[in-house]
Every structure is written in C-alpha cells, then in structure tokens.
C-alpha cells in the first residue's frame, strides 16, 4: 500500500518560513473553526452532561427526527425515513472508514474527485480497494468493478458545486452497475454565488437527483463548520435505509458511537437556523476581504462558489509570485505567502490536478484576516 503520510506534515518548511515573519504567523492552511460555539448548542450539551449509560449507536429518536426535519427544511429532501439516519463521530471518520465498513477490498474500484480531500484516497487504500481519481463519468460508467463513487459538492478544496443534473448523471451511471454513490455535502450551507446562494446546494437525496428513491445513495454531513463544533465530532449519514441498517449493525459491533451529550447538542444545532446564518455572514465578510486582496495582488480566485476556502491560482498570462521555484506554481504562491507570514495549503496536497493552486481557509479571526489582507496587498 502506498505511503499514507499525513499531507499537512509536509508543510514544515513553509510553516517555519511563515513563523519567522516579524508580525507572526497567520495560519490559513486548515479549515479549523475559531469562532465561539453558539450558546444554544453549549446549553444543550451541558443539560445532557449527566449521561451514565451507553448512548444509542443509531442516534436518539430526537436526533434522527432533527436530521429529517433539517433535510426537508434546508436541503429540499422531503420524507426522509428516520431509520435512514445514522450519527457519526465527525465526518472524517466516516470518509476514512466507509469503504471498509461497506466491505470493499481488493479488486474493487472506488471513484473520488480528481482534486480532492486526501482522506478519500487514504480510506480507499486502507480498505485494500483501488482509487480512481476522476470527475468524468465516462471514465467509469459501465465498469462492474466500480463499487462506490464519492461525490464532494461543494468541493474541498475547489468550492465547486455540482448542479442537480450533474449529480443525476452520476447517480444514473452508478445505478446501472450497482455502485453506491456517497455524497460528501459538508459545506452545503456555505454557498456564496448564484444560483446556489438563493436556491441552495443540491443534495444527492434531492428528488431531482434521486428520482424519488434513495436506493444506493448516501449523503454525509458535518456540523463542524456551520455550528463551530469541530471539537464535538458531530456529523451524520443519511439515505438508503438498507445501507444505513447494515452500517448501523457493523458500527454497533465496533463501538462507533456518538456520545449522548453530543447527540443532544446536535439536535439543538440542527433546530436553530439563526446561528448558522450568523456564522455564514462572518465567513462571507472574511471571504470578500481575502478575495479582494488576492485579486489586488494579481492572483485569481478560481471557482470557490461555495465552501470554506478560496482556491487561488495565477492568471494565465501573468507573472508568478515566488520567482523560478521549480516545484510548481501552487508551491511558488504558497512560498510567496509564507514569506509574508501567511501559511496556506499548496494545491498539490489534493492531487496532481491541484498543483497550480493553493487553498486558503477562511477560518481565522477577523483580526488575523485583516492582517493577512494588509500583507498580501503590501508591495
């Protein structure tokens, strides 16, 4: 199996350069929330803190109902079966373990986006299956060895949103050969551009995509970003009741259980749209400031229509900051920013297709973002 070294461990040199800046480090390399956890969520966690017994692996009825109601209210997915909901210990655990939990292995192929969060490939290889990095349905449609297809919309790192007809194409191709489609939709509440801001980001469970049946479909979601509870490890999976039931049985054996107080906090977070809108406004202001700064510096914001990141590159006919560094455009931009004390993630961490970009997270304080804006635009 290929070395599964953690990609961010490779940023040591860039980190050292950025830390040496006289003004200190501004870390925009990881999507770690920094804003306070909403009071409504903290109160629910505290109220449920007397929890001497084992929690339900399946999730409490209140949590399952809250997820069902949220899908209907926020994602255009009516009539979801509460039995088709399963809480998970954050979404990264799910992404990394799902191929194994679905009992995939040698000889099985799992498709994932061409430019993608590295945990997709790590989880596929850990299961012993073979990853196929592509955004072209034609490259895998009709192949009986393709057993699972990962979709990520809005995408990390690119911010790309797949429209309903694009998702439907994936679903229809997968159903012809019996592959499972799993859609990682963790940034769906953070849409910035039209039509997604007004209409919402389509879910794989949306009737326009699914044709009214969730057979062979799973949607993964996390509350980490929209509710600032990454430390709670609060996420869930929903979709095909048969697949969820099978996953539930396996997770019971393995003890993969979301703690009871966290389940109560999830209910409060899902039931309260106000704090999500407020947090989105905070990220939106940071996004506008950073995007304007990069554009002023002669760089390009590519896609980034949704999500928690800016996907930055250079203009086709413009100079590349960082000079003649042979390691690629993205790394040269990352090195140029590190010299200004700003740490970002080179796009190469997300696959060969990302080498001309860097990913810039919006998860820093307002003061840190303002500082970064000054440094980026300083001639």
C-alpha positions as CSV (number, residue, x, y, z in Angstrom):
1,X,0.0,0.0,0.0
2,X,1.3,3.5,-0.9
3,X,2.7,5.6,2.0
4,X,-0.3,7.3,3.7
5,X,1.8,10.1,5.4
6,X,-0.4,12.9,6.6
7,X,-0.3,15.7,3.9
8,X,-0.1,18.6,6.3
9,X,3.0,17.1,7.9
10,X,4.8,18.1,4.7
11,X,4.3,21.8,5.4
12,X,7.2,22.1,7.9
13,X,9.4,24.3,5.7
14,X,6.6,26.7,4.7
15,X,5.5,26.8,8.4
16,X,9.0,27.7,9.5
17,X,9.2,30.5,7.0
18,X,5.8,31.9,7.9
19,X,6.6,31.7,11.7
20,X,9.8,33.7,11.1
21,X,7.8,36.7,9.9
22,X,8.2,39.7,12.2
23,X,4.4,40.1,12.5
24,X,4.0,36.4,13.4
25,X,2.1,33.6,11.7
26,X,-1.3,33.9,10.1
27,X,-2.4,30.3,9.6
28,X,-4.9,29.8,6.7
29,X,-3.8,26.3,5.9
30,X,-6.6,24.3,7.7
31,X,-10.3,24.7,8.0
32,X,-10.4,24.6,11.8
33,X,-13.2,26.8,13.2
34,X,-12.0,29.6,15.6
35,X,-15.3,31.4,16.4
36,X,-17.2,30.6,19.6
37,X,-19.6,27.6,19.8
38,X,-23.1,29.0,19.9
39,X,-24.7,29.3,23.3
40,X,-27.8,27.3,22.2
41,X,-25.5,24.3,21.4
42,X,-23.4,24.7,24.6
43,X,-26.5,24.8,26.8
44,X,-27.9,21.6,25.2
45,X,-24.5,19.8,25.7
46,X,-24.4,20.9,29.4
47,X,-28.0,19.9,30.0
48,X,-27.3,16.4,28.7
49,X,-24.0,16.0,30.5
50,X,-25.4,13.6,33.1
51,X,-25.1,10.6,30.9
52,X,-24.1,7.4,32.9
53,X,-25.5,4.9,30.3
54,X,-24.3,3.9,26.9
55,X,-25.7,6.1,24.1
56,X,-27.6,4.8,21.1
57,X,-25.4,4.0,18.1
58,X,-28.4,4.7,15.9
59,X,-28.9,8.1,17.5
60,X,-31.8,9.2,19.7
61,X,-35.2,9.5,18.1
62,X,-34.9,13.3,18.7
63,X,-31.7,13.4,16.7
64,X,-33.0,11.3,13.9
65,X,-36.1,13.5,13.7
66,X,-34.0,16.7,13.8
67,X,-31.9,15.4,10.8
68,X,-35.1,14.5,8.9
69,X,-36.6,17.9,9.5
70,X,-33.3,19.7,8.6
71,X,-33.1,17.9,5.3
72,X,-36.7,18.9,4.5
73,X,-36.3,22.5,5.6
74,X,-32.8,23.3,4.3
75,X,-31.9,20.7,1.6
76,X,-35.0,20.1,-0.4
77,X,-35.3,16.5,0.7
78,X,-38.8,15.7,2.0
79,X,-40.0,12.5,3.5
80,X,-36.6,11.1,4.7
81,X,-37.1,7.9,6.8
82,X,-35.8,8.5,10.3
83,X,-34.4,4.9,10.2
84,X,-32.2,6.1,7.3
85,X,-30.2,8.4,9.5
86,X,-27.0,7.5,11.4
87,X,-24.9,9.8,13.5
88,X,-21.1,9.6,13.0
89,X,-18.1,10.6,15.1
90,X,-17.3,13.6,12.8
91,X,-17.3,13.2,9.0
92,X,-13.6,12.5,8.6
93,X,-14.0,9.2,10.5
94,X,-16.8,8.3,8.1
95,X,-14.8,9.3,5.0
96,X,-11.9,7.3,6.1
97,X,-13.7,4.2,7.2
98,X,-16.7,3.9,4.8
99,X,-15.1,1.8,2.1
100,X,-14.1,-0.7,4.8
101,X,-17.5,-0.6,6.5
102,X,-19.1,-1.3,3.2
103,X,-16.7,-4.3,3.0
104,X,-14.9,-3.2,-0.1
105,X,-11.4,-4.6,-0.8
106,X,-9.0,-5.9,-3.4
107,X,-10.4,-5.9,-6.9
108,X,-13.0,-3.2,-6.1
109,X,-12.6,0.3,-7.5
110,X,-13.8,3.4,-5.7
111,X,-14.1,6.7,-7.6
112,X,-13.3,10.0,-6.0
113,X,-12.9,13.6,-7.3
114,X,-9.8,14.4,-9.3
115,X,-8.8,17.2,-6.9
116,X,-9.9,16.0,-3.5
117,X,-9.6,15.9,0.2
118,X,-6.8,13.3,0.8
119,X,-8.8,11.2,3.2
120,X,-10.9,9.8,0.3
121,X,-7.9,8.1,-1.2
122,X,-6.5,7.1,2.2
123,X,-9.7,5.4,3.2
124,X,-9.9,3.6,-0.1
125,X,-6.4,2.3,0.1
126,X,-6.8,1.3,3.8
127,X,-9.7,-0.9,2.7
128,X,-7.5,-2.6,0.1
129,X,-9.5,-1.2,-2.8
130,X,-8.3,0.8,-5.8
131,X,-8.9,4.6,-6.0
132,X,-9.8,6.2,-9.3
133,X,-9.4,9.9,-9.4
134,X,-11.7,11.5,-12.0
135,X,-14.6,13.9,-12.5
136,X,-15.5,12.3,-15.8
137,X,-18.4,9.9,-15.5
138,X,-17.5,8.4,-18.9
139,X,-14.2,7.1,-17.3
140,X,-16.1,4.7,-15.0
141,X,-19.6,4.3,-16.3
142,X,-20.4,0.6,-17.2
143,X,-17.5,-0.8,-15.2
144,X,-18.6,-3.7,-13.0
145,X,-15.5,-3.3,-10.7
146,X,-16.6,0.2,-9.7
147,X,-18.4,-0.4,-6.4
148,X,-18.5,3.0,-4.9
149,X,-18.4,6.6,-6.1
150,X,-17.5,9.5,-3.9
151,X,-19.0,12.9,-4.8
152,X,-18.0,16.1,-3.0
153,X,-20.2,19.1,-3.5
154,X,-19.4,21.8,-2.5
155,X,-15.9,20.6,-3.2
156,X,-13.0,20.8,-0.9
157,X,-10.6,22.4,-1.9
158,X,-12.1,23.9,-5.1
159,X,-15.5,25.1,-3.9
160,X,-17.1,23.6,-7.0
161,X,-20.9,22.9,-6.8
162,X,-22.4,20.1,-8.9
163,X,-25.9,21.0,-10.2
164,X,-28.8,18.6,-9.9
165,X,-28.4,17.3,-13.5
166,X,-24.7,16.7,-12.9
167,X,-25.4,14.7,-9.7
168,X,-28.2,12.8,-11.5
169,X,-25.8,11.8,-14.2
170,X,-23.5,10.2,-11.5
171,X,-26.4,8.5,-9.8
172,X,-27.9,7.1,-13.0
173,X,-24.5,5.7,-14.2
174,X,-23.8,4.1,-10.8
175,X,-27.2,2.5,-10.6
176,X,-26.7,0.8,-14.0
177,X,-23.9,-1.2,-12.4
178,X,-25.0,-1.3,-8.8
179,X,-22.3,1.0,-7.4
180,X,-23.1,3.0,-4.2
181,X,-22.9,6.8,-4.5
182,X,-21.8,8.7,-1.4
183,X,-22.1,12.5,-1.5
184,X,-20.0,14.5,1.0
185,X,-22.0,17.6,1.4
186,X,-20.4,19.1,4.5
187,X,-20.2,22.7,3.1
188,X,-23.7,22.9,1.7
189,X,-24.9,25.7,4.0
190,X,-21.9,27.9,2.9
191,X,-22.9,28.9,-0.7
192,X,-21.7,32.3,-1.9
193,X,-22.6,32.7,-5.5
194,X,-25.8,32.3,-7.5
195,X,-27.7,30.3,-8.1
196,X,-26.5,28.3,-5.1
197,X,-26.9,31.1,-2.5
198,X,-30.5,31.6,-3.4
199,X,-31.6,28.1,-4.4
200,X,-29.4,26.1,-2.1
201,X,-26.8,23.4,-3.0
202,X,-28.4,20.3,-4.4
203,X,-28.2,17.1,-2.3
204,X,-27.8,13.6,-3.8
205,X,-31.0,12.8,-1.9
206,X,-32.9,15.6,-3.6
207,X,-35.8,14.1,-5.7
208,X,-34.4,15.9,-8.8
209,X,-31.3,13.8,-8.4
210,X,-32.6,10.6,-6.8
211,X,-35.7,10.2,-8.9
212,X,-37.6,9.8,-5.6
213,X,-35.7,6.7,-4.4
214,X,-32.7,6.8,-2.1
215,X,-31.6,3.2,-3.1
216,X,-27.8,3.1,-3.4
217,X,-27.4,6.7,-2.2
218,X,-25.9,8.1,1.0
219,X,-25.3,11.8,1.9
220,X,-22.7,12.7,4.5
221,X,-22.9,15.9,6.5
222,X,-21.0,17.6,9.3
223,X,-22.0,20.3,11.8
224,X,-18.3,21.3,12.5
225,X,-18.1,24.3,10.2
226,X,-21.6,25.8,10.3
227,X,-22.0,25.4,14.1
228,X,-18.4,25.7,15.2
229,X,-18.4,22.4,16.9
230,X,-15.5,20.6,15.3
231,X,-14.4,19.6,18.8
232,X,-17.7,17.8,19.4
233,X,-17.1,15.5,16.4
234,X,-20.7,15.8,15.3
235,X,-21.8,14.5,11.9
236,X,-24.3,12.1,10.3
237,X,-25.1,10.0,7.3
238,X,-28.5,9.6,5.6
239,X,-30.0,7.9,2.6
240,X,-30.7,4.3,1.6
241,X,-32.4,2.6,4.6
242,X,-30.9,-0.8,3.8
243,X,-27.3,0.6,3.6
244,X,-27.8,2.6,6.8
245,X,-29.1,-0.5,8.6
246,X,-26.1,-2.6,7.5
247,X,-23.7,0.2,8.6
248,X,-25.5,0.5,11.9
249,X,-25.1,-3.2,12.7
250,X,-21.4,-3.0,11.9
251,X,-20.9,0.2,13.9
252,X,-22.6,-1.4,16.9
253,X,-20.0,-4.2,16.9
254,X,-17.2,-1.7,16.6
255,X,-18.4,0.7,19.3
256,X,-18.5,3.7,16.9
257,X,-21.0,5.7,18.9
258,X,-21.5,9.5,19.2
259,X,-21.6,10.5,22.9
260,X,-25.1,11.2,24.3
261,X,-24.4,14.8,25.2
262,X,-23.1,15.5,21.7
263,X,-26.2,13.9,20.2
264,X,-28.3,16.4,22.3
265,X,-26.1,19.3,21.2
266,X,-26.6,18.2,17.5
267,X,-30.4,18.4,18.0
268,X,-30.1,22.0,19.2
269,X,-27.7,22.9,16.4
270,X,-30.0,21.4,13.7
271,X,-33.1,23.0,15.1
272,X,-31.6,26.5,15.1
273,X,-31.0,28.2,11.7
274,X,-30.2,31.6,13.2
275,X,-26.7,30.8,14.4
276,X,-25.9,29.2,11.0
277,X,-26.9,32.3,9.1
278,X,-24.9,34.5,11.5
279,X,-21.8,32.3,11.1
280,X,-22.2,32.3,7.3
281,X,-22.2,36.1,7.4
282,X,-18.9,36.1,9.3
283,X,-17.3,33.8,6.8
284,X,-18.8,35.8,3.9
285,X,-17.1,39.0,5.1
286,X,-13.8,37.3,5.5
287,X,-14.1,35.8,2.1
288,X,-14.8,39.1,0.4
289,X,-11.8,40.8,2.1
290,X,-9.4,38.0,1.2
291,X,-10.7,37.6,-2.3
292,X,-10.2,41.4,-3.0
293,X,-6.7,41.2,-1.6
294,X,-5.6,38.3,-3.8
295,X,-7.1,40.0,-6.8
296,X,-5.3,43.2,-6.0
297,X,-2.1,41.2,-5.7
298,X,-2.7,39.9,-9.3
299,X,-3.8,36.5,-8.3
300,X,-7.1,34.7,-9.4
301,X,-9.9,33.3,-7.3
302,X,-10.8,30.1,-9.2
303,X,-14.3,28.7,-8.7
304,X,-14.8,28.9,-4.9
305,X,-18.5,29.5,-5.3
306,X,-19.2,27.7,-2.0
307,X,-17.4,26.2,0.9
308,X,-14.9,27.4,3.5
309,X,-11.9,28.1,1.2
310,X,-10.6,30.2,-1.6
311,X,-8.9,28.2,-4.5
312,X,-6.2,30.6,-5.6
313,X,-4.1,30.5,-8.8
314,X,-2.2,32.8,-11.1
315,X,-3.5,34.4,-14.3
316,X,-2.7,32.5,-17.5
317,X,-0.6,35.4,-18.9
318,X,0.6,36.9,-15.6
319,X,3.8,36.7,-13.5
320,X,4.0,34.0,-10.9
321,X,4.9,35.2,-7.4
322,X,7.9,33.4,-6.0
323,X,10.1,33.5,-9.0
324,X,11.6,30.4,-10.6
325,X,10.9,27.8,-7.9
326,X,10.7,24.5,-9.9
327,X,8.3,22.8,-7.6
328,X,5.2,24.2,-9.3
329,X,3.0,27.3,-9.5
330,X,1.0,26.4,-6.4
331,X,4.1,25.9,-4.3
332,X,5.6,29.1,-5.5
333,X,2.5,31.0,-4.5
334,X,2.5,29.2,-1.1
335,X,6.2,30.2,-0.6
336,X,5.5,33.8,-1.6
337,X,2.7,33.9,1.0
338,X,4.9,32.2,3.7
339,X,7.5,35.0,3.2
340,X,4.7,37.3,4.3
341,X,3.9,35.1,7.3
342,X,0.8,33.5,5.8
343,X,0.6,29.8,5.8
344,X,-1.7,28.2,3.1
345,X,-2.0,24.7,1.7
346,X,-0.4,24.0,-1.7
347,X,-2.9,22.5,-4.1
348,X,-0.6,19.6,-4.7
349,X,-1.8,18.2,-1.4
350,X,-5.1,17.5,-3.1
351,X,-3.8,15.6,-6.1
352,X,-1.8,16.3,-9.3
353,X,-4.7,18.4,-10.6
354,X,-4.2,21.0,-7.9
355,X,-0.5,21.8,-8.5
356,X,-1.3,25.2,-10.0
357,X,-3.3,26.4,-7.0
358,X,-3.2,27.0,-3.2
359,X,-6.1,26.5,-0.8
360,X,-6.8,29.4,1.6
361,X,-9.1,28.8,4.6
362,X,-11.5,31.4,5.9
363,X,-11.1,30.1,9.4
364,X,-9.1,32.7,11.2
365,X,-10.2,35.6,13.4
366,X,-11.3,38.9,11.9
367,X,-8.1,40.5,13.2
368,X,-5.9,37.7,11.6
369,X,-7.8,38.1,8.3
370,X,-7.3,41.8,8.3
371,X,-3.6,41.4,9.0
372,X,-3.3,38.9,6.1
373,X,-5.1,41.3,3.7
374,X,-2.5,44.0,4.5
375,X,0.4,41.6,4.0
376,X,-1.0,40.3,0.7
377,X,-1.5,43.7,-0.8
378,X,1.7,45.2,0.5
379,X,4.0,45.9,-2.4
